């Protein structure tokens, strides 16, 4: 029993090392530094806005460009949300945040590609922003889900929701439980230990990233199943292949909802 457990742990860690470290490093060697374009843009963007925000006038400009709160009109909040990915929280150590941001975008860009990296980062950030509005609309109570109206003046988490979302999405699609425990799992524990608005947005980002990752994994399985079925029909004699195709079509027709 212990040998089986140890073997399972070893295979899991080895597979995670291959998917999270070895494969991205190979991509980096093959494509060079241009493969990290999004990571460099995100890191330099945070450094730029942090430097500008050190002066009172600059802090006002940064808040007007990328500060998102729940009491803003929805249209204005949606316009500021992309910029908010580069606006660091003022109460957190910026250099530690930049390191996490660069690592999250670098791994995601190498493993997922730029388009999917941007989609996951923006979707998880936007989900947190919108769900805070729903919680404030519910009001205090609702088994702890609602929030008081004064929370509407608090700035959102900035790039940290995107970082948590990217790490969580990677841990799902690459089957990396250790990565999840070090990133998403730690955020869940932090949200429980220190409940605040940022913690709630992080939990929302984790949930959205898990759903997106599971949908992607499921979408990959369907084409593989279709290809396997097609190969089976090719190997069968023609009458049997035709009968198998009819059975699969009938099963699909039964599952299809009628409107």
PyMOL commands that set and color helices and strands:
alter all, ss='L'
color gray80, all
select helices_A, chain A and resi 2-31+33-52+56-66+74-84+94-112+114-138+142-144+149-153+160-173+177-182+184-193+197-235+238-255
alter helices_A, ss='H'
color red, helices_A
deselect
rebuild
show_as cartoon
